[in-house]
Amino acid sequence: MHEIKLPQLGQSVEEASIVKWFKQEGEPVKKGDVLFSVQTDKAEIECESTADGVLRKILVPPDELVPVMTVVALVGEPDEPLPQLVSSKKTDVQATPSTSEPVVVSQEVSAEPFEKGAAPSPERADSQSRAFVSPRARKRAEELGVDPSKVPGSGVSGRVMSEDVDQYAEAQSAVKTTPTARKIAAQTGVDLTNISGSGISGRVTKADVLKAYTERPEKSQEVQEGERKIPLTPMRRIIAQRMCSSIFSAPHYYVTVEVDMLRSSQFRLSLGNFKPSFNVLIMYAVGKALKQVPQVNARWDDDAITELGNINLGFAVALPTGLVVPVIKNVQDKTLQQLDEESRTLTEKARKGKLLPDDYSGSTFTISNLGPYGIDHFTAIINPPNSAILAVGRIHEKPVAINGGVFVRPMMNMTLSSDHRVIDGALAAQFMGVLREILERADF
């Protein structure tokens, strides 16, 4: 019996959900046939069968979030016996290291009410939450001695991530409490940070924890009249998580320049049948500017600032479900026409939800252009681990003073958001000056 696993979808992807099965149980499959599609935080990806035979068993239904390398199906001979499976209402399929080992589907543990003052066992809590803890978070929890089932998750579908474990451990350790109270809080899932201690110097006691446990309020999910709850997609969750992480960890500041786009517009018209978008012209100019000011093409590595050799430009593409940032690699080696072709291809893949992990990973600098939406000026949040992002506004005609005269010129605002840990103000100003000069001279 051959195990079909959820494949590794990139270094940053820990989990995904199956969108659709293209084969049903009992149908023949060949190696290379598209078996199912999965939804990551950025795109829908089709996955192929890695074996010939008959699809004997589907182990993971659509819309269930599971870690990569999880066994999702079994392919074998029509009369080959299936491994013994434990039927359950909710499954937690664990990837097995080899095909010789049985596939285990854990049985759901019933959530029976505890007697007042009694604590649930750690084993029970761990079984209930195993499907909602990322592998890195579980490892981190073991290092810190934290029960991951008690940690509020910020990941997809409430999944506990490693940073959640760190924050939980830090918050819990800062509260003055007795050893018994801390033990009971860990067992019951009571948040010590929300308890006012009745002990000496405000220390939280066993009685305080038991009182908080028995009096905990029930969460209300009622929707008021006229309101509409929109379930969070994996893409929206990851956008929220990454943007919050960026704005709170990287000290942002902003510099803005106004660019005369007359010569760039004339250059574009002079190309005949080849009409690159203004966004492509800006990307090409950014690549040239980063070559001249390589300190901006860098990242913060805690113990050092790493200047990156290749220039990989990410460019934001708006979708109905959120925002994706395809990446054009090695821009320093690309011609203007190559940039145009790659940007068109990646934009089309993004809109069809067909981006592969390599298509949206590895950026070193990002461009966000809201000019087509009629926006004059805005500031953007840095896309980590980048140290800067360029926000581009619309090109519009306005009167400007040039050499004592007033002329109508196509002007455009650009704002650079920079991480002050990496890029100082003078460096940002130098980069923006170089970029403006390239565009105003149409130095393509």
Stockholm file with secondary structure:
# STOCKHOLM 1.0

chainA/1-444         MHEIKLPQLGQSVEEASIVKWFKQEGEPVKKGDVLFSVQTDKAEIECESTADGVLRKILVPPDELVPVMTVVALVGEPDEPLPQLVSSKKTDVQATPSTSEPVVVSQEVSAEPFEKGAAPSPERADSQSRAFVSPRARKRAEELGVDPSKVPGSGVSGRVMSEDVDQYAEAQSAVKTTPTARKIAAQTGVDLTNISGSGISGRVTKADVLKAYTERPEKSQEVQEGERKIPLTPMRRIIAQRMCSSIFSAPHYYVTVEVDMLRSSQFRLSLGNFKPSFNVLIMYAVGKALKQVPQVNARWDDDAITELGNINLGFAVALPTGLVVPVIKNVQDKTLQQLDEESRTLTEKARKGKLLPDDYSGSTFTISNLGPYGIDHFTAIINPPNSAILAVGRIHEKPVAINGGVFVRPMMNMTLSSDHRVIDGALAAQFMGVLREILERADF
#=GR chainA/1-444 SS CEEEECCCCCTTCCEEEEEEESSCTTCEECTTCEEEEEECSSCEEEEECSSCEEEEEECSCTTCEEETTCEEEEEECTTCCCCCCCCCSSCCBCCCSSTTSCCCBCCCCCCCCCCTTCCCCHHHHHHHHGGGBCHHHHHHHHHHTCCGGGSCCCSGGGCBCHHHHHHHHHHHHTSCBCHHHHHHHHHHTCCGGGCCCCSGGGCBCHHHHHHHHHTCCCCCCCCCTTCCCCCCCHHHHHHHHHHHHHHHHSCEEEEEEEEECHHHHHHHHTTTTCCCCHHHHHHHHHHHHHHHSGGGSEEECSSCEEECSSCCEEECEEETTEEECCEECCGGGCCHHHHHHHHHHHHHHHHTTCCCGGGSSCCSEEEEECGGGTCCCCCCCCCTTCSEEEEEEEEEEEEEEETTEEEEEEEEEEEEEEETTTCCHHHHHHHHHHHHHHHHHTCC
#=GC SS_cons         CEEEECCCCCTTCCEEEEEEESSCTTCEECTTCEEEEEECSSCEEEEECSSCEEEEEECSCTTCEEETTCEEEEEECTTCCCCCCCCCSSCCBCCCSSTTSCCCBCCCCCCCCCCTTCCCCHHHHHHHHGGGBCHHHHHHHHHHTCCGGGSCCCSGGGCBCHHHHHHHHHHHHTSCBCHHHHHHHHHHTCCGGGCCCCSGGGCBCHHHHHHHHHTCCCCCCCCCTTCCCCCCCHHHHHHHHHHHHHHHHSCEEEEEEEEECHHHHHHHHTTTTCCCCHHHHHHHHHHHHHHHSGGGSEEECSSCEEECSSCCEEECEEETTEEECCEECCGGGCCHHHHHHHHHHHHHHHHTTCCCGGGSSCCSEEEEECGGGTCCCCCCCCCTTCSEEEEEEEEEEEEEEETTEEEEEEEEEEEEEEETTTCCHHHHHHHHHHHHHHHHHTCC
//
